[in-house]
Amino acid sequence: MSDFLLTCDREDGLIRAAVWRDGKLCDLYFDKIEKPDLSGAILRARAVRVKSEGKAAWFDAGLEEKIYLENIGALRAGDVRVLRVRATRGQGKASSGVLVDSFENEGGVGLIVPPPLPWQRALEDLKEEKGVCRFAALEDWQLGKKELATQERIKIEALAKEAVHPDLSDLLEELSASRVFLSGGGEIVIEQTEALVAIDVNAGEASNPTSVNLAAMHEVARQIRLRNLGGIIVIDALKMKARADKFKLLASFKRASAGDPAGVNVFGLTKLGLVELTRARRGPSFIEINEK
């Protein structure tokens, strides 16, 4: 795998970080500057509702939404714990969290450690890989220099004086559209709903459904990763008669999504020919961030 290029800027009220390999966009991370998503933040919160035997509990940290934890153990309403927000869900739904530590039942609740910035989340996903970081905002560049001073695997370029992202504007327009055209013919249509994400594969003028499906699987894997789509995802692929082609379809998608840091679970084909999968939620999607 080639070395990465991580680019980051602040524009239109967003912090935008992108990971590139050989000039191609591989991953995109984004967040609001004024009201960042709390995924990854560490909070001190009070239990407000507890299921029997500590099977689950809802916590209040003084935020808009509660935090939900499972298998919390011995706990009573009013107890205080230190939690990390695993993923926010929005739409009034409780965020998921994990237990970090226990506290005495004294003091207030609130934020202890703010959520990581988009470029920090990107570097967490990149783990031990080698690469270059390019920053456009002085505050990100200074923080990056401080945090990565001992990291020999990562080089930080001088503060950028021009646009840091190669061809990002056109790609962002593509991510805002529901239709994505395939290079060999055909298209995919992505519809994000409150319950699930539905993706339809259309052949257009292409005559070979198997070829269109295989090309679509690679593009679907790329789109759900760049758009940060999570939860239940259903793909309505073109109908294929041969059993071997159906296995090729699933294998193609599994290969294309294998490197996704969020983790993708493919459950197979339904009797109606729908590909069922789930992808771990990692905060709001690209569309949700831009709609807020």
N, C-alpha and C positions, 0 to 999 in steps of 0.2 A: 504494500500500500504506500502511495506517495505521501510526502510530508504535507501537512495542512497549512493553509493560510487562514487566519482568523482576523476578520475585519469588523470594526465597531465604530458606529457614529451615533449622534443624537440629532434627530430631525422630526419635525411635525409632532412634537410631544412624546416621541418614542425613543427608547434606547434600542438600537438594532445591531445584532451581532450575527455574522454569517461565516460559515465554514466552507472553504473552497478547496478542491483538489484538481490540479491540472486545469484550472480555469473554470471548472464546473461547480455550481452551487450544490452542496451536499446537505447542509443543515442550516436552519434559520432559527434564531432566538430573538424574542422581542418583548418589550414591556413598557408600560406607561411610566413616564418620568415622575409625574406628580402623585399618582396613585398606583404604585406597583402591585403586581399580584403577590400574594403572600406565600406561595409555594416555596418551601425550603426555609421559611422563617421559624425561629424558636420563640415560643410564647410561654408565659405563665398564665394558667387558666384554671378556672374553678368548675368542678363537676356540677351540672345543674339537673341532670337526669341520669340515673344508673339502672341498667337492667339487672335482673336477679343474677347473683353469683358472679358479678363483674364481667358478664359476657360482652357488654358494650356500654358505652357512656357518651354523653354529649357534654362538651365543655364550653364555657363562656370566657373569652379573653377580652371582652369589651369591644369586639369587632362587629361588623354587620352580620356575619354568619357564624354559627356554632362550628365546633370541631368535633368530629365523630371518631371514636376509637373502639376497636374490638379487642376482646380478651385482655381487659385492663387489670384483672385481678381484684383483690380486696379493695373496695372503694365505697364511699358513702357520698351522697349529695352534699356539697359544700367543701369537699376535700380539694386541695390545690395540687396540681401537677405541672411539670415542665414538659411541653410537647413540641414536636417539630411538625409543621404542616407538610403533609406529603403532597397533596394536590387540592387546589380549590375547584369547586364545581360550578359556582355561580347560580343564577336563577333561583336564589333563595334556598338552595340545598346546602347542607352542612359540608364543610371541607373534611377530607380524610386526614388523619394524623397518626403519629407514632409517639410512644412514650420515651422521653429522654431521661427524666429524673423525678423523684418525689420531693415535696417540700412540706414544711410545717404549715398548718392551716392559719397562717398569719400573713398580713400584707395584702397588697392589691394585685391585680392581674394586668397583663399587657405584654407588649413586645419586649423581648430580651435581645435577640439578634435579628437584624433585618434580613429579608430574603436576599439570596445571591443575585447579582446583576446578570443580565443576559450573557455577557462574555465570560463571567465566572461559571455559569451553568454549562456553557460550551466546553470550557476547559475541564470541568468535572467529567463530562462525557468522553473527552478525548484521552483521559487517563495518562498513560505514559508515552503517548505519541510525540514525535518531534514536529516542530512547526514554527511559524512566524506569526506574531501578533502585530496588527496595524490599527492604531487608534486615531480618531479624528478629534475627540474632545479631550481637553487638557486634564480634567479630573480623572477620566478613565485611564489615560496614559500614565499619570502619576501613581495612581493606585496599582496599576499593572506592574510598573517598575518596582514598586515596593513589595508586592506580593510574590512576584516571580524572580526576585533578585538572585535566589539560590538555585533556580531551575535552569540547568544548562541545556536541557532539551528544547527550551523555548527561547526564541530570539524576539526582542521587542524593537521594532523599527522606530526611528525618530518620529516625533509628532507629525502627522500627515498635514500638509498644507492644501491638498486637493481632495477630491472624493476618494474614499478608501475602498468602496465596493466596486468590483468590476460588473458593470451592466446590471445592477440590482433593480433599477426602476422598472424596466420592462418585465422582470421576473415577478415583481410585486403586483403588477397589473394582472399577470397570469393567475396569481394565487387568489386574487379577488374575484375571478370569474368562476362560474359554476361549470363551464364547458372547457375541456382541455382536448385539443386535437392531437391525434397520434401521427407521427411522421410518415408511417406507411399506409395511412388511410384509417378512417374510423375516428371515434372520439369517446371520451368518458365524461359523464355528467355527475357532479358531486353535489349532493343535497344534505346539509347539516340540519338535523332537527333536535328537539329537546331529548327525545328518546334514543336516537341512534343516528348514524351516518349512513346514508344510502348512496351507492355508487352504481351507475348504470353504464354498461358498455354498449355502444352503438357501432354498427358496421359501416354505416354510410354507403359509399360506393365500393368498398372493399368486398371481395367475393369469397375469401377464405376465412371462415369464422375462427378456426384454430389459430391462425397467424395473428389475427386481430386480438384475440384473447391473450395470447402470450405477450404481445407488445403492451397490451393494456395492463397486465399484471405488474410489469416493471414500472410503468408510469403511475399506477395507483399507489404502489409502495412509496414512490418518491413524493407524491402529492400529500399523502397522509402524514408523512414525516415533516415536510416543509410547512404544512398548514397546522401542524400540531393537533391533529384530530385524535380523539380518544374515546374510550368506551366501546360500545357495540358498533361494529361496522359490517355492513352487508353489501356484497358485490353481486350485481345481476349480470353475469357474463353471458355471452352469446351461446346459444344452445349447440351442443356437440353430441353426436351420436356415439362415437367410438369411446369405449371405456378408457383406452390408453391415453386419449387426448385429455380426458378429465384428470387423470393422474399428472399429466404434463402441466396442466393449468395450476394445480395446487403446488407442485414442485417448483414451478416458475415463480410463484408469489413468495414461497418460503425462502427461496434463494435471494430474491430481490429485497426482502425485508429482514434478512438475517442480521445485518449490522445496525438495525434501528436501536438506539440506546434506550428507548422507552420500553422495549419488549413487546413483541407481537405474538399472540397465540392464534393459530389457525385451526378451526374445528372441523373443516372439511366442507363438502357439498351437501346441501339439503336435497330432498326429493324433487324440489322445484328447480334445482340447478343453481341455487344461490350459494356463494362462498361466504361462510360465517367466520368472523374473527373478532378478537378484542385487542385493543392497544391501551396500555396504561395511560391514565390521564396525567398530564403534566402541566396543569394550569390551563388558562383560556386558549382557545384556538386563535389563529391569525384573524379570522373573521370577527370573533368576539372581541378581541383587543381593539380592532379598528372600528367597531360599532359602539363602543363605550364612550 
